[in-house]
């Protein structure tokens, strides 16, 4: 999945991020986060209890001034997948209209 975030200046923005299974987050072609959220593994289970939630992780996006492409890749091998992302402080950025 891809989207564009337009930033009025170079800045870092934190996003709340939720997913199931395996995930890779890229910003402008560079890997900024990867992780697992596996219900069946105590070691790789994120709060809350391996479910897709905005409480799974906080990811920092180092945005450049102008357009920034955010791409997310998910791997699934167990009963589907889920993904959610929330930008709690949208000041100074615009999200692509879909």
N, C-alpha and C positions, 0 to 999 in steps of 0.2 A: 504494500500500500504506500502511496506517496501523497504528499501535500506540500504546499509552499507557505512559508512564514516570511512576511516582509517586515524587516526591522528598520526603524528610522535611524539607528546608529549601531555600532558594534557594541554588543552587550551579552551578558549571560542571563538566561531565563531558566528557571526550574519548572519542570512539568511533573505532575503526578501521572503515574503510568501503571496500567494494569494489563495483565496478559495471562494466558495459560500456555503451558508446554515450553518451547524454546523460542527466544526472541533475539533479534539483532536490530539495533537502531542506528541509522546512518544520518549524518547531517552533512550536506554538501559532499557526499561520497566518502566520508570518513566515519569509521565506526566510533560511536560515542557511548554505546552501552550494549552489553549482551548478558543474558541471564536465562535461568531455568525457573519454572514454577510448576513443579511436578507433584500432584496430589499424593501419589503413592510413595514418595521418597521423603523421609524426615529431613534429610540434609538439604534437599533442593526444593522444599515446600515453602512458599512465601506466605506471609500473613495476608488474609485470614484463611488458614487451613487449605492452602493450595488453590483457592478460588480466584477468579478474575476480579480484581478490585483496585480502585485508585490508591489503596494502601499498599500495593505490592512493592512499589519503588518510587523514588524521586530521582529524576534524571536531569542533569544540567545540560542545556543546549547552548554552546558558545556561538551565538549568532553574529554574522557579519552584517554590515550595513547593506540594505537592499534585500534582494530575494534569497531565501535559504530553502533548499529542498530537504525535506525530512522524508526518509524512506524507512519502512519497517518491514522486516522479513520474519515470518513465523514458521516454525516447523511443528507438525502435528502427527502423532501416531497413536492417539488414544481418545476416541469419542469427541472429536471436534476441537475448536479453538475459540479464543476470545481475545479482544484487544480494546483498550480504552485509554484515552489520554486527555488530561485536563491542564490547561494553562491558567493557574490561579491569578496571576498578575499580567493581564494583557496590555498594560500601558506601554506604548512605544512600538507595538507590533500589530500587524494585520494578518489574519488567516485567509487563505485562499477561499474564494466563494465556490461552493460546490453545487 
